[in-house]
């Protein structure tokens, strides 16, 4: 680093608290011929533009002629707005507090009892259970033989989809390894939930799909899209946030003694530095000329670098790589910056993910004797262009 002074930073950019940056720098692969945009202002302008379309996660391979058989994540325009609006209430702050919070608390009761009984456990296993239980409530996968078995079956399907090649959602039903696993998920989890919702609809995604007469393929695609978008990313972020708190006693103390707003500020700042997904691709359906630097020609594909945008000093202020929970308030910007995306495709479950992470970590770090026995190994998942954390083991005193 340069010794140049930057508005109070002792060295250029100050201390670097990021754990995943080096791995990301070595592995990030923007789409071929895509122009990378790293300016926060220009990136946000592009993501918010009604003139761009989804272009990542093999979106160009998706057959849009049958929208009822693909996830709304891949739709744009009126079709996307209608599908998203139909389930928007499931992610509303009031719903999180009045409905999803009970699921989070119940799941943490089980996780704590299991951890105290076993003495130690893989952290990503515990975070996965939380992510699956909450997502299952939202989607409507509530008729499985057990949530643990549901979690294992969803994990088996998603793991088999990670062929380390793109196109997972589009080739979902044609992967030889996935077919039997998808079959088990259908038989034991999705089909029973569908039958239950036909008899008694509820306020969840499956009830909406039943009402709209989705095909079997469409229902599987939508449910597993929620699994990929919600369960996988939340699992990784919980582990990453825990890792930071384990190694930073002062930050951990602030997390445990502060109010919910302070806890969210800490989590959002960690997420700014450690976004689970790093790239968002958009293709211009018509020319885009913005007032904040966005300029995209018709037919051009751009790659929004979330990591670059999140550390753009024009919006972060000095020392962009330091973990500073007071940054967002000081800079008057939304805490996670672009970690959840922006515009019409901004992650609908953003607040759910933050709430379940807060609940998980608040309970975990109050356990007597809680400690990190082994640190996680950072791996790269090219399917989502993001990190995975495996091998972290936590231990606590017995009950």
FISEPA-506503 format. One record per residue (C-alpha): x, y, z. Coordinates in pm, whole numbers, plus 50000, padded with zeros to 5 digits. Example, Ala and Ser with C-alpha at 12.3 -4.5 7.8 and 13.67 -1.06 7.14 Angstrom:
2
      X      Y      Z
  51230  49550  50780
  51367  49894  50714
***
This chain:
399
      X      Y      Z
  50000  50000  50000
  50104  50356  49938
  50197  50578  50228
  49980  50855  50090
  49739  51013  50334
  49367  50982  50250
  49142  51204  50462
  49257  51062  50792
  49365  50715  50676
  49721  50635  50789
  49787  50467  50454
  49608  50453  50123
  49262  50301  50190
  49351  50230  50556
  49327  49888  50717
  49185  49604  50510
  48938  49395  50714
  48808  49192  50421
  48843  48815  50435
  48711  48717  50092
  48865  48989  49875
  49183  48808  49775
  48995  48494  49669
  48741  48703  49480
  49009  48900  49299
  49169  48575  49184
  48848  48408  49068
  48589  48662  48955
  48487  48603  48594
  48263  48864  48432
  48066  48736  48134
  48253  48736  47805
  48249  49079  47638
  48078  49238  47938
  48205  49579  48043
  48273  49602  48417
  48120  49895  48609
  48270  49969  48950
  48136  50317  49025
  47863  50301  49290
  47658  50582  49136
  47674  50444  48782
  47611  50087  48898
  47303  50183  49096
  47172  50388  48805
  47210  50092  48569
  47041  49850  48809
  46749  50088  48853
  46701  50153  48483
  46384  50010  48321
  46585  49985  47999
  46806  49694  48110
  46731  49322  48138
  46869  49034  48343
  47183  48895  48185
  47351  48687  48455
  47309  48334  48594
  47262  48198  48240
  46964  48429  48183
  47045  48435  47813
  46982  48059  47801
  46639  48078  47961
  46335  48012  47741
  46107  48308  47815
  45824  48181  47596
  45680  47989  47893
  45716  48224  48191
  45505  47994  48409
  45788  47740  48398
  46070  47969  48507
  46142  48162  48822
  46039  48526  48844
  46407  48600  48913
  46460  48575  48536
  46162  48783  48425
  46153  49154  48350
  45889  49421  48300
  45521  49366  48379
  45553  48988  48420
  45826  49033  48677
  45639  49309  48862
  45320  49102  48881
  45492  48792  49012
  45704  48986  49260
  45409  49193  49384
  45210  48874  49450
  45462  48758  49712
  45597  49095  49831
  45396  49079  50151
  45587  48769  50260
  45903  48980  50291
  45748  49290  50448
  45892  49415  50780
  45561  49359  50959
  45547  48998  50836
  45903  48937  50950
  45819  49057  51301
  45475  48901  51338
  45534  48572  51160
  45888  48484  51056
  46045  48586  51388
  45864  48298  51559
  46020  48054  51313
  46364  48203  51372
  46326  48174  51750
  46194  47819  51730
  46478  47714  51502
  46737  47873  51729
  46589  47690  52029
  46653  47363  51845
  46998  47469  51726
  47106  47577  52074
  46977  47256  52233
  47157  47049  51970
  47484  47241  52008
  47479  47223  52386
  47401  46853  52369
  47678  46775  52120
  47931  47017  52261
  48046  47130  51916
  47914  47145  51561
  48001  47274  51213
  47889  47636  51197
  47771  47615  50835
  47551  47318  50932
  47380  47529  51197
  47342  47834  50972
  47204  47614  50695
  46929  47486  50923
  46827  47842  51009
  46826  47949  50643
  46621  47647  50534
  46363  47672  50813
  46291  48038  50743
  46281  47994  50365
  46056  47688  50404
  45803  47898  50594
  45801  48166  50327
  45782  47922  50036
  45534  47691  50209
  45744  47375  50240
  45586  47288  50572
  45460  46934  50516
  45794  46748  50513
  45866  46459  50747
  46111  46685  50931
  46288  47015  50873
  46624  46841  50912
  46538  46599  50631
  46403  46885  50419
  46731  47072  50469
  46931  46766  50368
  46726  46707  50054
  46743  47070  49943
  47118  47069  50008
  47159  46751  49802
  46979  46907  49504
  47168  47235  49521
  47502  47064  49575
  47449  46849  49267
  47363  47162  49071
  47701  47312  49150
  47880  47152  48860
  48112  47455  48867
  47964  47548  48533
  47693  47806  48455
  47337  47728  48362
  47220  47552  48679
  46860  47676  48677
  46810  47623  48305
  46940  47265  48306
  46784  47178  48640
  46578  46884  48522
  46837  46744  48283
  47131  46685  48513
  47161  46308  48556
  47291  46345  48909
  47012  46583  49004
  46713  46390  48869
  46682  46138  49156
  46751  46410  49412
  46488  46639  49264
  46254  46339  49266
  46302  46290  49640
  46249  46660  49702
  45928  46648  49500
  45796  46334  49668
  45878  46415  50028
  45860  46795  50040
  45698  46976  49749
  45414  46740  49651
  45280  46708  50010
  45290  47086  50046
  45102  47134  49719
  44828  46890  49822
  44795  47062  50160
  44763  47405  49994
  44499  47276  49754
  44291  47178  50056
  44371  47487  50261
  44558  47777  50096
  44792  47987  50308
  44988  48305  50260
  45298  48156  50099
  45462  48102  49761
  45324  47751  49703
  44966  47868  49761
  45020  48138  49498
  45161  47882  49252
  44867  47649  49310
  44624  47937  49252
  44803  48031  48928
  44812  47667  48807
  45189  47637  48780
  45321  47323  48614
  45523  47069  48810
  45840  47194  48646
  45751  47554  48721
  45692  47479  49089
  46020  47292  49123
  46210  47570  48948
  46059  47842  49166
  46116  47658  49494
  46475  47572  49414
  46538  47925  49293
  46436  48046  49637
  46667  47782  49778
  46961  47898  49572
  46896  48267  49619
  46801  48259  49986
  46927  47951  50162
  47275  47926  50011
  47366  48293  50044
  47226  48333  50397
  47419  48027  50515
  47746  48181  50397
  47678  48527  50536
  47592  48398  50883
  47925  48214  50897
  48117  48514  50763
  47958  48753  51013
  48024  48511  51298
  48389  48483  51191
  48433  48860  51211
  48266  48875  51551
  48469  48586  51692
  48799  48755  51603
  48702  49110  51700
  48616  49123  52076
  48526  49493  52075
  48292  49450  51779
  48137  49143  51943
  48083  49337  52266
  47916  49618  52075
  47694  49365  51897
  47582  49206  52225
  47528  49529  52420
  47381  49746  52146
  47022  49762  52035
  46882  49603  51721
  46966  49908  51508
  47330  49883  51612
  47334  49510  51543
  47193  49566  51195
  47452  49839  51131
  47731  49594  51217
  47588  49320  50995
  47528  49554  50703
  47885  49684  50721
  48021  49329  50723
  47802  49253  50422
  47931  49565  50244
  48283  49428  50272
  48191  49063  50217
  47903  49041  49965
  47825  48674  49906
  47754  48731  49536
  47997  48966  49365
  47870  49034  49013
  47540  49137  48854
  47500  49138  48476
  47253  49350  48279
  47191  49388  47906
  47053  49711  47761
  46729  49667  47566
  46769  50028  47457
  47033  50295  47517
  47086  50403  47878
  47217  50751  47949
  47204  50848  48314
  47297  51153  48515
  47536  50965  48747
  47773  50822  48487
  47566  50532  48356
  47607  50493  47981
  47514  50168  47808
  47462  50114  47439
  47166  49912  47310
  47254  49542  47315
  47558  49597  47537
  47609  49378  47844
  47755  49534  48156
  47884  49363  48467
  47820  49549  48791
  48104  49474  49033
  47935  49481  49372
  48270  49464  49549
  48410  49764  49362
  48091  49966  49403
  48074  49885  49774
  48426  50022  49825
  48396  50325  49600
  48532  50608  49816
  48291  50852  49655
  48014  50683  49855
  48199  50510  50142
  48420  50796  50249
  48779  50732  50361
  48920  50391  50453
  48672  50190  50239
  48819  49849  50337
  48786  49901  50712
  48492  49758  50901
  48318  50065  51039
  47956  50014  51156
  47902  50391  51176
  47993  50444  50810
  47646  50418  50652
  47488  50659  50898
  47775  50903  50857
  47758  50884  50478
  47376  50881  50471
  47354  50567  50257
  47174  50232  50284
  47393  50005  50498
  47453  49704  50269
  47527  49937  49975
  47475  49714  49666
  47518  49376  49838
  47149  49295  49781
  47147  49453  49436
  46920  49745  49354
  46629  49837  49130
  46343  49603  49036
  46555  49293  49094
  46686  49392  49437
  46682  49084  49660
  46325  49056  49794
  46446  48865  50100
  46710  49119  50207
  46542  49211  50534
  46459  48848  50611
  46826  48753  50570
  46943  49033  50797
  46686  48951  51064
  46764  48579  51073
  47137  48651  51082
  47088  48891  51372
  46873  48644  51566
  47117  48358  51501
  47427  48549  51611
  47260  48715  51909
  47165  48375  52049
  47491  48206  51953
  47722  48459  52116
  47526  48457  52443
  47587  48084  52495
  47819  48011  52790
  48163  47913  52670
  48094  47983  52303
  48416  47968  52103
  48546  47909  51753
  48735  47580  51758
  48848  47597  51395
  48830  47877  51142
  48652  47827  50811
  48824  47763  50482
  48720  48005  50209
  48621  47833  49884
  48496  47977  49558
  48164  47894  49393
  48174  48007  49028
  47803  47932  48988
  47713  48233  49202
  48051  48407  49162
  48078  48411  49538
  48247  48254  49836
  48162  47952  50048
  48286  47895  50402
  48344  47539  50518
  48514  47378  50814
  48430  47628  51086
  48349  47448  51411
  48196  47616  51716
  48181  47476  52068
  48010  47577  52391
  47964  47459  52747
  47709  47180  52799
  47360  47279  52908
***
